[in-house]
């Protein structure tokens, strides 16, 4: 028995060095200034007008994207569940295969599609519909977020839908529940872990992205992710960058706590 | 009937949404004009130019090398860790799994900067090694997450029976346990490989000046305009993977047929 426990030692050491210590480093830098003295300035910096604006914008855009993802993904998951498709091929098709086309290129392709003289506008003008001018606006960023993170919402919801015993739904029907009641009383509560985990999987990368806003939002729209990235790669103020990341981590922790309350057994996990 | 048609239309629309950019990139790889803004006619010249472009080929090699090395090491460490996690007491197991989940749940940008700060404080030179170390770290959770359910389903008595019958622990593991968890190990490996391949954010923070993967190369090209060879390359990769997947999905059914015939 003891030998088996020892087998994990390389991994435990690995995770201490590469997971725990790096996070401690972020906290160390976040709570100190350049001379190494303790300070809260880097954290409070989030309330300065430009940083607060970037945070609010990121929060707004990522909440909207998460909601759109949920509204798009739930019906899709239900339909796919009803179709009885091969689960493996479905995961590959929606999740694995697109990833082999580079994520930056896929996001850039939306530029080509959305441009004033782009593909979508050509189709729209052919149909005599008004042109869509959302490139370099927050709307394009929302579209990019929904596009990139939709699979992360579909999969957990789909996984929790497949697990529902059809007899439970049949029993509810026998007892006189109509379609809407079955959905509200049976399907929705049973898929809640999937929904919560989907929300986590979409909201966090959307909140912290700097790539999507850079590629689709022009260079003028700054999200909190862009601010942090610039502090590290251009401005070189790691202390401020770390402080702002700690603020981001607060949102992540709140999100994790909420999801662990709803999803005790890890049922809604992606895999 | 109408309901079914509506369902099909909905699924089709979502798939168009997910695959429209991919189709766009494939079309662009055949575009004779150098900019993506206008269509200059059909050409194959970018496919030829691709194989003369050393920078892109080097970046491709780096990307594949990192993805292979990181996912293989992550698969080995992760699978071994699973054996030991299964044998931990409940509380210790919760803690370990909680820590394992951190790189998956944490934002990529935070993970990226935390690696950057770690490597700086260790005085490491940024380059291939730093990228590899960070990729292995964020790949391990995907392996553990897909091997763990398989481990839980195992019947522990078969392994004990193997030991009773005289198998050594390593022989017993490879003969009895490993074949049962193999699907989980393989899907974990595939997941890790794909994640490493598609990663940009963490590589962005841990790479050195001289080393580029495809992602970081594309990112630096965004301002100047993406080289059309890049579209050609990603089309080749995409089509290759698509064909491989089709072959893999087809293979089992053909095997069955062969078996039936031989009986």
Interface residues (C-beta under 8 A of the other chain):
Chain A: X1 X3 X4 X5 X6 X7 X8 X9 X10 X11 X12 X14 X15 X17 X18 X19 X20 X21 X22 X23 X25 X26 X29 X72 X75 X76 X79 X80 X82 X83 X89 X92 X93 X94 X96 X97 X98 X99 X100 X101 X102 X103 X104 X105 X106 X107 X108 X109 X110 X111 X112 X113 X115 X117 X119 X147 X150 X151 X200 X204 X205 X207 X208 X209 X210 X211 X214 X215 X225 X228 X229 X232 X233 X238 X241 X242 X245 X248 X249 X252 X256 X269 X270 X271
Chain B: X7 X10 X11 X14 X15 X17 X18 X19 X20 X21 X22 X24 X25 X28 X36 X37 X77 X78 X80 X81 X83 X84 X85 X86 X87 X88 X96 X99 X100 X102 X103 X105 X106 X107 X108 X109 X110 X111 X113 X114 X115 X116 X117 X118 X121 X133 X134 X136 X137 X140 X142 X145 X146 X149 X169 X187 X190 X191 X194 X195 X197 X198 X200 X201 X204 X205 X214 X215 X218 X219 X222 X226 X230 X231 X234 X237 X238 X241 X242 X245 X249
